[in-house]
Amino acid sequence: MKAGKRALPRFFYQIDKFNATDNFRRLSLMAKKTVKDIDLKDKKVLVRVDFNVPLKDGVITDDTRIKAALPTINYVLENGGKAILFSHLGRVKAEEDKAGKSLAPVAKRLGELLDKEVTFVPKTRGEVLEDAIANMAAGDVVVFENTRFEDIDGKKESKNDSDLGKYWASLGDVFVNDAFGTAHRAHASNVGIASTGIPTVAGFLMEKEIKFIGDVVAAPQRPMVAILGGAKVSDKIGVIENLIEKADKILIGGGMTYTFYKAKGMEIGNSLVEADKVELAKELIEKAGDKLVLPVDSVTCAAFSNDEPTEIHEGDVPAGQMGLDIGPKTVELFADILKDAKTVVWNGPMGVFEMSNFAKGTIGVCESIASLTDATTIIGGGDSAAAAEQLGFADQFTHISTGGGASLELLEGKTLPGLAAINDK
């Protein structure tokens, strides 16, 4: 974030017939208790963190999510609590899925970041875990094993098994939910624990996410521009429908461009298309009117490859070609729309940014947003956050959400079970 240049975060529901509902929703989000609202001294503090980090050969390749949890963890320790940390890591459906999914490397990295010993317990329940917790002193940290290891036998974690939630709740005195990335899921490790009646509050990361998205669903500074990319229209239907009522402009990019092209009767060559969503795309175009802005040109290729020649085509994509990025005229068009924006929300890359030949659109959007000196800018997690990180633009945004799915569902206007389960002030 550029010091002294960003406006305070305010976001995007119009002050119109939605005002009362939206402000009530914002107030309800902001009225959740936080870790500052409870006594932590000598308490066993259960902290649901989001340590779902990328691993390669047992080595963490990006520790951003671990660092994001440090303010809450340090606060617990500084106030005399005993921090019992747990998280999911990847998807675990069978015994063989456990390979490479242990939180042991995460616990080791956390110890390095905290500069203190962190005890790792390779169990999700049982005597070994209970003894480790019983032997904790104030200021100690215990990390126990991947909560999704409990999914091997009946999906107990992801199906919110009540007995598992009760067991985990029995390990602590208070519960701090700091995992916004799983707030849109009712799992045993968030809703299950909270439903037992244990005092449940938000951590600092959760509080920050609630504040930003709470402002998003309240009153934006205008003009408000939403940029939506990614592969599928189906992933963004709810967001687009909701933002038609809220945003001044909605810029479309990524693979879902070509479903909208098809809906307009344009040629798309071999580009990605969701045939069963063409009629819906047509409805969205009609409903949004000039608020919805589609790319005017595409970077195309005959194959999904970074090694084949590329072409630039305005409008239709010719036979034998597939659109893999927005073109230079679209980058200019989007930059022109963004230059006066006061609120920007971005979710989804503009092309196959992992390939250098098709990264220019995403880079161009990043540069346009980064150049804004008097706007609140948010990335809604997911691939767009990864793109900003990889392309070196992360520090140029006001806020990068840690939860792609959770932030999308909030933007759709949905109630997130993980947030709803946190105690009100």
ZIMO-V841712 format. One record per pair of residues at least 4 apart in sequence whose C-alpha atoms are under 8 Angstrom apart, sorted by the first residue. I is the first residue (numbers start at 0). J is the second residue. D is the distance in Angstrom with one decimal. If there is no record, write none. Layout:
i=(I;I)
j=(J;J)
d=(D;D)
//
This chain:
i=(0;0;0;0;0;0;1;1;1;1;1;4;4;5;5;5;5;5;6;6;6;7;8;8;8;9;9;9;9;9;9;9;9;9;10;10;10;10;10;10;10;10;10;10;10;11;11;11;11;11;11;11;11;11;11;11;12;12;12;12;12;12;12;12;12;12;12;13;13;13;13;13;13;13;14;14;17;18;18;19;20;21;21;21;22;22;22;23;24;24;24;24;25;25;25;25;25;26;26;27;28;28;28;28;29;29;29;30;30;31;31;31;31;31;31;32;32;32;32;32;32;32;32;33;33;33;33;33;33;33;34;34;34;34;34;34;36;38;39;39;39;39;39;39;40;40;40;40;41;41;41;41;41;42;42;42;42;42;42;42;43;43;43;43;43;43;43;43;44;44;44;44;44;44;44;44;44;44;45;45;45;45;45;45;45;45;45;45;45;46;46;46;46;46;46;46;46;47;47;47;47;47;47;47;47;47;47;48;48;48;48;48;48;48;49;49;49;49;49;49;49;49;49;49;50;50;50;50;50;50;51;51;51;51;51;52;52;52;52;52;52;52;52;53;53;53;54;54;54;54;54;55;55;56;57;57;58;59;59;62;63;64;64;65;65;65;66;67;68;68;68;68;69;69;70;70;70;71;71;71;71;71;72;72;73;73;74;75;75;75;75;75;76;76;76;76;76;76;77;79;79;80;80;80;81;81;81;81;81;81;82;82;82;82;83;83;83;83;83;83;84;84;84;84;85;85;85;85;85;86;86;86;86;87;87;87;88;88;88;88;88;88;89;89;90;90;91;91;91;91;91;91;91;92;92;92;92;93;93;93;94;96;97;97;100;101;101;101;102;102;102;102;102;103;103;103;103;104;105;106;106;106;106;106;107;107;108;109;109;110;110;110;110;111;116;116;117;117;117;117;118;118;118;119;119;119;119;120;120;120;120;120;120;120;121;121;122;122;122;122;123;123;123;123;123;123;123;124;124;124;124;125;126;127;128;128;129;129;130;131;131;132;132;135;135;144;146;146;146;147;147;147;147;149;149;149;149;150;150;150;150;154;154;155;155;155;155;156;156;156;156;156;157;157;157;157;158;158;158;159;159;159;159;159;159;159;159;160;160;160;160;161;161;161;162;163;163;163;164;164;164;164;164;164;164;165;165;165;165;166;167;167;167;168;168;168;168;168;168;172;172;173;173;173;174;174;174;174;174;174;175;175;175;175;176;176;176;176;176;176;176;177;177;177;177;177;178;178;178;179;179;179;179;179;179;179;179;180;180;180;180;180;181;181;181;182;182;182;182;182;182;183;183;183;183;183;183;183;183;184;184;184;185;185;185;185;185;186;186;187;187;188;189;189;189;190;190;190;190;191;192;192;193;193;193;193;193;194;198;199;199;199;200;200;201;201;201;202;203;204;205;206;207;208;208;209;210;211;211;212;212;212;212;213;214;214;215;215;216;216;219;219;220;220;221;221;221;221;222;222;222;222;222;222;223;223;223;223;223;223;223;224;224;224;224;224;224;224;224;224;224;225;225;225;225;225;225;225;225;226;226;226;226;226;226;226;226;226;227;227;227;227;227;227;227;227;227;227;228;228;228;228;228;228;228;228;228;228;229;229;229;229;229;229;229;229;229;229;230;230;230;230;231;231;231;231;232;232;232;232;232;232;233;235;235;236;237;237;237;238;238;238;238;238;239;239;239;239;240;240;240;241;241;241;241;242;242;242;242;243;243;243;243;246;247;248;248;248;248;249;249;249;250;250;250;250;251;251;251;251;251;251;252;252;252;252;252;252;252;252;252;253;253;253;253;253;253;253;253;254;254;254;254;254;254;254;254;254;255;255;255;255;256;256;256;257;257;257;257;257;257;258;258;258;258;258;258;258;258;259;259;259;259;259;259;260;260;260;260;261;261;261;261;261;262;262;262;262;263;265;265;266;266;266;266;267;267;267;267;267;267;268;268;268;268;268;268;269;269;269;269;269;270;270;270;270;270;271;271;273;276;277;278;279;280;281;282;283;284;284;287;294;294;294;295;295;295;295;295;296;296;296;296;296;296;296;296;296;297;297;297;297;297;297;297;297;297;297;297;297;298;298;298;298;298;298;298;298;298;298;299;299;299;299;299;299;299;299;299;299;300;300;300;300;300;300;300;300;300;301;301;301;301;301;301;302;302;302;303;303;304;305;305;305;305;309;311;312;312;316;316;316;323;323;323;324;324;324;324;324;324;324;325;325;325;325;325;326;326;327;327;328;329;330;330;330;330;331;332;333;333;334;334;334;334;335;336;337;337;337;338;338;340;340;341;341;341;342;342;342;343;343;343;343;343;344;344;344;344;345;345;345;345;345;346;346;346;346;346;346;346;347;347;347;348;348;348;348;348;349;349;349;349;350;350;350;350;351;351;352;352;352;352;352;353;353;354;355;358;359;360;361;361;362;362;363;364;365;365;365;366;366;367;368;368;368;369;369;369;375;375;376;376;376;377;377;377;377;377;378;378;378;378;378;378;379;379;379;379;379;379;379;379;379;380;380;380;380;380;380;380;380;380;381;381;381;381;381;382;383;384;384;384;384;385;386;387;387;387;388;388;392;393;400;402;403;404;405;405;406;407;408;408;408;408;409;409;409;414;414;415;416;417)
j=(5;394;395;396;397;398;5;372;394;395;397;372;373;372;373;374;375;397;373;374;375;375;211;214;375;211;214;215;217;218;219;220;342;375;211;212;214;215;216;217;218;219;220;223;342;214;215;216;217;218;219;220;223;245;246;342;17;18;21;215;216;217;218;219;244;245;246;17;18;217;218;219;244;245;18;218;21;22;217;23;24;25;216;217;26;216;217;27;28;213;216;217;29;213;214;216;217;30;213;31;209;210;213;418;209;210;213;423;424;200;201;421;422;423;424;36;199;200;201;421;422;423;424;37;175;200;201;202;203;206;71;175;200;201;202;203;200;42;43;44;75;78;79;80;78;79;80;137;79;80;81;136;137;79;80;81;137;171;172;173;80;81;82;83;170;171;172;173;75;80;81;82;83;171;172;173;174;175;82;83;84;85;168;170;171;172;173;174;175;82;83;84;85;174;175;176;177;84;85;86;174;175;176;177;178;188;189;68;84;85;86;176;177;178;64;65;68;86;87;177;178;179;180;181;64;65;86;87;88;105;64;86;87;88;89;59;60;61;62;63;64;65;88;59;60;61;58;59;60;61;99;59;60;99;99;104;104;104;105;66;67;68;401;69;105;109;112;204;72;177;203;204;73;113;74;203;204;75;177;202;203;204;76;82;77;113;78;79;80;81;82;138;80;81;82;137;138;139;138;137;138;137;138;139;135;136;137;138;139;140;138;139;140;141;132;140;141;142;143;171;140;141;142;143;142;143;144;145;146;144;145;146;188;145;146;147;100;101;102;145;146;147;100;147;96;147;96;97;100;147;148;150;151;96;150;151;154;97;150;151;151;100;101;148;145;121;144;145;106;142;143;144;145;107;119;121;144;108;109;110;117;118;119;142;111;117;112;113;117;114;115;116;117;115;139;140;139;140;141;142;140;141;142;141;142;143;144;127;128;131;141;142;143;144;143;144;127;128;143;144;128;143;144;145;146;148;149;128;129;166;167;129;130;131;132;143;133;170;134;135;141;141;170;139;140;148;150;156;188;151;154;156;157;153;154;155;156;154;155;156;157;158;160;159;160;163;187;160;163;186;187;188;184;185;186;187;185;186;187;163;164;185;186;187;188;190;191;164;186;187;191;165;187;191;166;167;187;191;168;187;188;190;191;192;195;169;191;192;195;170;171;188;192;172;174;192;193;195;197;197;198;197;198;199;192;193;197;198;199;200;199;200;201;202;189;199;200;201;202;205;421;201;202;203;204;205;182;204;205;183;204;205;208;401;402;405;417;401;402;403;404;405;402;405;417;189;405;415;416;417;418;404;405;408;414;415;416;417;418;415;416;417;189;190;191;416;417;190;191;191;192;192;193;417;420;194;416;417;420;195;196;197;197;198;199;420;421;420;422;420;421;422;421;422;205;206;421;206;207;208;209;210;211;212;400;213;214;215;398;216;406;409;410;217;218;219;219;410;410;412;223;342;341;342;247;340;341;342;246;247;339;340;341;342;246;247;248;340;341;342;343;246;247;248;249;250;337;340;342;343;344;242;246;248;249;250;343;344;345;249;250;251;252;343;344;345;346;347;235;249;250;251;252;253;345;346;347;348;251;252;253;254;255;346;347;348;349;350;252;253;254;255;346;347;348;349;350;382;253;254;255;271;235;254;255;273;236;255;258;273;276;280;276;239;407;240;241;408;411;242;407;408;410;411;243;249;283;411;244;283;411;245;410;411;412;246;249;410;411;249;286;287;290;290;290;289;290;291;292;290;291;292;291;292;293;333;255;256;291;292;293;294;256;293;294;324;325;347;348;349;350;323;324;325;347;348;349;350;351;258;270;271;272;322;323;324;349;350;259;271;272;273;260;293;294;261;267;270;271;272;322;262;271;272;273;274;276;277;280;263;277;280;281;284;293;264;265;266;267;265;266;267;272;277;277;278;280;281;281;314;315;315;316;317;318;315;316;317;318;321;322;316;317;318;319;320;321;318;319;320;321;322;316;320;321;322;323;321;322;277;280;281;282;283;284;285;286;287;288;291;291;325;326;329;313;314;326;328;329;311;312;313;314;325;326;327;328;329;311;312;313;314;316;322;323;324;325;326;327;329;309;310;311;312;322;323;324;325;326;357;309;310;311;312;316;320;321;322;323;324;304;307;308;309;310;320;321;322;323;307;308;309;319;320;321;307;320;321;321;323;354;354;355;356;357;356;326;316;326;320;321;322;350;351;357;349;350;351;357;358;359;360;329;330;349;350;360;330;360;331;360;332;333;334;360;363;364;335;336;337;364;338;363;364;367;339;340;343;367;368;367;371;371;374;373;374;375;374;375;376;368;374;375;376;377;376;377;378;379;376;377;378;379;383;378;379;380;381;382;383;384;381;382;383;352;361;382;383;386;358;360;361;364;357;358;360;361;357;358;357;358;359;361;386;357;358;358;359;362;363;364;365;386;366;390;367;368;369;387;392;370;392;371;376;395;396;392;395;396;396;397;396;397;398;396;397;398;399;400;383;384;396;398;399;400;383;384;399;400;401;402;403;406;407;384;385;399;400;401;402;403;404;406;385;401;402;403;404;386;387;388;393;399;400;389;390;391;392;393;392;393;396;399;406;406;407;408;409;415;410;411;412;413;414;415;413;414;415;418;419;419;420;421)
d=(7.5;5.3;5.1;5.5;5.2;7.8;6.6;7.9;7.7;6.5;8.0;5.5;5.9;6.3;5.2;5.8;6.2;7.2;5.9;5.9;6.1;7.1;6.6;6.7;5.6;7.7;5.0;6.3;7.5;5.9;4.8;5.9;7.5;7.2;8.0;7.9;4.9;3.7;6.3;6.0;4.9;3.1;6.0;7.8;6.4;7.4;4.9;5.7;6.0;5.1;3.8;7.1;6.6;5.8;6.5;7.6;7.3;7.4;7.0;7.0;5.4;5.1;5.1;6.2;7.7;4.9;7.6;6.9;6.9;7.8;6.3;7.3;7.6;5.6;5.1;6.8;5.9;6.0;7.5;6.1;6.1;6.1;6.1;5.4;6.1;7.7;5.4;6.1;6.2;7.6;7.6;7.8;6.2;4.8;6.7;6.4;5.9;5.9;7.8;7.2;6.2;7.6;6.2;7.9;6.7;6.4;6.9;5.7;5.5;7.2;7.2;6.4;5.9;4.3;5.3;6.1;7.7;5.0;6.2;7.0;5.7;5.4;4.8;7.7;7.9;4.7;4.4;5.9;7.3;7.0;7.8;6.6;5.7;5.9;5.5;7.3;7.9;7.9;7.9;7.2;6.7;6.0;6.2;5.0;5.8;4.3;5.1;7.5;5.6;5.1;6.6;7.7;5.5;7.6;5.1;6.0;7.8;7.5;5.9;7.3;6.3;4.9;6.5;7.0;7.5;4.7;5.2;6.7;7.6;6.2;5.6;5.1;5.9;5.7;6.1;5.2;5.9;7.1;6.4;4.9;6.2;7.9;7.8;7.6;5.6;7.5;6.2;4.7;6.0;6.8;5.9;4.9;6.6;6.0;4.7;5.9;6.8;6.1;5.4;6.0;7.8;6.4;4.9;5.7;5.9;6.9;7.0;6.6;6.6;6.1;5.5;6.9;5.2;4.7;6.5;7.5;7.6;5.6;7.1;7.2;4.8;7.5;6.6;7.7;5.9;5.8;5.7;6.8;6.6;7.2;7.4;7.1;6.0;4.4;6.4;6.8;7.8;6.5;6.5;7.9;6.7;7.8;6.9;5.9;5.7;6.1;5.3;4.5;5.7;8.0;7.6;6.5;6.7;7.3;6.1;6.8;6.9;7.2;7.5;6.4;6.1;6.5;7.3;6.8;7.8;6.9;7.7;6.8;6.4;7.3;8.0;6.7;5.8;7.8;6.1;6.7;7.9;6.3;7.7;5.7;5.6;7.4;6.4;7.0;5.9;8.0;6.1;6.6;5.1;7.2;6.6;7.8;5.2;6.6;6.9;7.2;4.6;7.3;7.1;5.1;5.7;5.3;5.8;7.8;6.7;6.5;5.0;5.4;5.3;6.3;7.2;6.3;4.8;6.3;7.7;6.0;4.9;5.9;7.6;7.9;7.5;6.1;4.7;6.5;5.8;5.6;6.8;7.0;6.9;7.7;5.8;5.8;8.0;4.9;4.9;5.5;6.0;7.4;7.2;5.9;7.7;7.2;6.6;8.0;7.5;7.0;5.2;6.2;8.0;5.8;6.2;6.4;6.7;6.4;6.0;5.1;7.7;7.4;7.9;5.1;6.4;7.4;6.9;7.0;7.2;7.8;6.5;6.0;6.2;7.9;7.6;5.7;5.9;6.3;6.4;7.5;7.6;6.2;6.0;6.2;6.4;7.5;6.1;6.3;6.6;7.1;6.3;6.0;7.3;5.6;5.3;5.5;5.2;6.9;7.9;7.4;7.4;5.2;5.9;7.1;6.2;4.7;6.2;5.9;4.9;5.8;7.6;7.4;6.1;7.6;7.2;6.2;4.7;6.2;6.0;4.9;7.4;6.4;6.1;5.1;7.3;6.1;5.3;7.0;6.4;7.5;7.4;5.9;7.5;8.0;7.8;6.2;5.9;6.2;6.4;7.4;6.1;7.2;6.2;6.6;7.6;7.3;7.5;5.9;7.8;7.7;8.0;6.5;7.3;7.6;7.8;5.9;7.2;7.8;6.3;5.6;5.6;3.5;5.2;5.6;6.7;5.7;8.0;6.0;4.8;6.9;7.2;6.2;7.3;5.6;4.9;6.7;7.9;7.3;4.8;6.6;7.4;6.0;7.1;7.7;7.1;6.2;4.3;4.0;7.6;7.3;5.7;6.3;7.8;5.8;7.1;6.1;6.8;6.0;6.1;6.2;6.3;7.5;6.1;4.7;6.3;7.9;4.3;4.5;7.6;6.2;7.0;6.0;6.2;6.9;7.6;7.5;6.5;7.8;7.7;5.1;7.7;7.1;6.9;7.0;7.6;5.9;5.1;6.3;7.7;7.3;6.6;6.0;4.7;6.4;5.8;5.0;5.5;5.7;6.8;7.2;6.2;5.0;5.8;7.2;7.6;5.8;4.5;6.8;5.8;4.9;6.6;7.6;6.4;8.0;7.4;5.4;7.1;6.8;5.9;6.9;7.8;5.8;3.8;6.9;7.1;5.9;7.2;6.7;7.1;7.8;6.0;5.8;6.2;4.0;5.9;7.1;5.0;7.1;7.9;4.6;5.8;6.1;8.0;7.3;6.3;6.5;6.8;5.4;7.4;5.7;6.3;5.7;6.1;3.9;6.1;5.9;6.2;6.0;7.8;5.9;6.8;5.8;5.8;7.0;8.0;7.3;6.0;7.4;5.9;6.0;7.1;7.1;7.2;7.6;5.3;5.5;5.3;5.9;5.7;5.9;6.6;6.1;6.1;6.3;6.1;6.1;6.3;6.0;6.7;5.4;6.1;6.1;7.9;6.2;7.4;7.1;7.7;6.4;6.4;7.3;6.5;7.9;7.4;7.9;6.7;6.5;5.5;5.8;7.8;6.5;5.3;6.3;7.8;6.0;7.0;4.9;5.5;6.5;5.3;5.3;6.8;5.9;6.1;4.6;5.9;5.9;5.9;4.9;5.9;7.5;7.0;6.4;6.2;4.9;6.6;7.8;6.6;6.3;4.8;6.2;5.7;4.8;5.9;5.8;4.7;6.1;7.6;7.6;6.2;4.6;6.3;7.7;7.7;7.2;6.1;5.2;6.2;8.0;6.0;5.1;5.5;7.7;5.9;4.5;4.5;7.3;6.9;6.2;3.9;5.0;5.3;7.8;7.0;4.7;5.8;6.5;7.8;4.4;5.4;6.7;7.3;7.8;5.8;4.1;5.0;7.7;7.2;6.4;4.8;7.2;6.0;5.2;7.3;7.5;7.3;7.7;7.2;6.1;7.9;6.2;6.1;8.0;5.2;5.9;6.7;7.6;5.8;4.6;6.1;7.8;7.9;8.0;7.5;7.2;7.8;6.8;7.3;5.6;7.2;5.3;7.6;7.9;7.9;7.7;7.8;5.8;7.3;7.8;6.1;7.9;4.5;6.1;7.1;5.8;4.9;6.0;6.2;4.9;6.3;7.3;7.7;6.4;7.3;6.1;5.2;6.8;5.5;7.0;6.6;7.8;6.5;8.0;7.2;4.7;7.2;7.3;6.3;7.1;7.3;6.0;4.2;4.7;7.6;7.9;7.6;5.9;7.6;7.4;6.9;7.8;7.8;6.8;6.8;7.3;7.0;8.0;6.2;6.9;7.2;6.0;6.2;6.5;6.4;5.8;7.8;6.3;7.5;4.8;5.9;7.3;7.2;5.8;6.9;6.4;6.8;5.5;7.0;7.9;7.9;6.5;5.2;7.3;7.0;5.3;6.7;6.8;7.8;6.6;5.2;6.5;6.0;5.0;6.9;7.6;5.7;4.8;5.6;6.7;8.0;6.0;4.6;6.6;7.5;7.2;7.6;5.3;5.1;4.2;5.7;5.4;5.8;6.7;6.0;5.6;4.7;7.8;7.9;7.1;4.1;5.3;7.7;7.4;7.7;6.7;6.1;6.2;6.4;6.2;6.2;6.3;6.1;5.9;6.0;6.7;5.7;6.3;7.6;5.3;5.8;5.6;7.5;6.7;5.5;6.9;5.5;4.0;5.5;6.2;4.8;7.3;6.4;6.0;5.6;5.4;6.4;7.6;7.6;5.7;7.2;5.8;4.6;4.3;8.0;8.0;6.6;5.7;4.6;6.7;5.8;5.9;5.1;5.9;5.2;7.1;5.6;5.1;6.0;7.3;7.7;5.9;5.2;4.4;5.6;7.1;7.7;6.8;6.4;4.8;6.3;5.2;5.5;6.8;7.2;7.3;7.8;7.8;5.7;4.5;6.1;6.9;7.4;7.2;7.9;7.9;7.9;5.8;7.0;6.0;8.0;7.7;6.5;6.3;7.8;6.5;6.9;6.9;5.4;5.9;6.1;5.9;3.9;6.4;5.2;7.1;7.6;6.1;6.1;7.0;6.2;6.5;5.3;6.4;6.6;6.4;7.3;6.1;6.0;6.1;6.1;6.0;6.8;6.2;6.4;6.1;7.3;6.0;7.9;7.1;5.5;7.9;7.3;8.0;6.9;7.0;7.3;6.8;7.9;6.6;6.5;4.1;6.2;5.5;4.9;5.9;7.7;7.4;6.3;4.7;6.2;6.0;4.9;5.9;7.0;8.0;6.3;4.9;6.1;7.3;5.9;5.1;6.9;7.4;7.7;5.6;8.0;7.2;5.8;4.7;6.9;5.7;6.4;5.1;7.0;7.8;5.6;4.9;8.0;5.8;6.3;6.5;6.5;5.4;6.3;5.5;3.9;7.6;6.5;7.1;7.6;6.8;6.3;7.5;6.1;5.9;6.3;6.1;7.6;6.1;7.1;6.2;6.2;6.0;6.9;6.6;6.1;7.7;7.0;7.3;8.0;7.7;7.2;5.1;6.6;7.8;5.9;5.4;5.1;6.5;6.3;6.0;4.9;5.7;7.4;6.7;6.1;7.5;6.5;4.7;6.1;7.4;7.1;6.4;5.1;7.8;7.1;5.6;5.7;6.9;4.9;7.7;6.2;4.7;5.4;5.2;4.0;7.7;7.2;6.5;7.9;6.9;4.4;7.4;6.0;6.2;6.2;7.6;6.5;7.7;6.0;5.9;6.0;4.9;5.0;6.1;5.1;7.4;7.5;7.1;5.8;6.2;6.3;6.3;7.4;6.2;6.2;6.5;5.5;7.7;7.5;5.3;6.9;7.2;7.8;7.1;6.1;6.1;7.0)
//
